[in-house]
Amino acid sequence: MNYDELLKKYNKAIKHISKLEEEIRILKFELSHDTDKETMVVHEATEVYDDIDNTSSNKEKVELYLSLFRGREDACAKRWVSNKTGKFGYSPYYLNEWIDGLCGKKNRIKCSKCKNQKFIGLDVDTLIKHFKGKETLGHLPH
């Protein structure tokens, strides 16, 4: 193995150690707080993505993003804008929102009381829509 190959391998190991140290810090924080052990989510170690660059596929870039930013995995927030006032905000993103027969908004039923709730989580497909500017989405905290 030549010097450049050794240096590359060394730098990759240093990055991996740094990510493991960050995971340990997060786990120590979670363990130090009163948390229901049955509902506590323990994240897998973040993989090292040394080969991701501007030539990588959208899927690879989104997987890198998902490994770096954490939030609820079962739901995400979608930005909305009021046509009347121009005010905006974020609400949980629902698959059945405004679909006749499934969404109760037209009948003034709050989303939290709707029996047809179906949250959409941040996954590769939804994040690609976000990054292409088709939707404005965000993580919901745990």
HELIX and SHEET records of a PDB file:
HELIX    1   1 TYR A    3  SER A   32  1                                  30    
HELIX    2   2 ASN A   58  LEU A   68  1                                  11    
HELIX    3   3 LYS A  105  ASN A  107  5                                   3    
HELIX    4   4 CYS A  111  LYS A  113  5                                   3    
HELIX    5   5 VAL A  124  PHE A  131  1                                   8    
SHEET    1   A 3 PHE A  88  PRO A  92  0                                        
SHEET    2   A 3 CYS A  76  VAL A  81 -1                                        
SHEET    3   A 3 LEU A 137  HIS A 139 -1                                        
END                                                                             
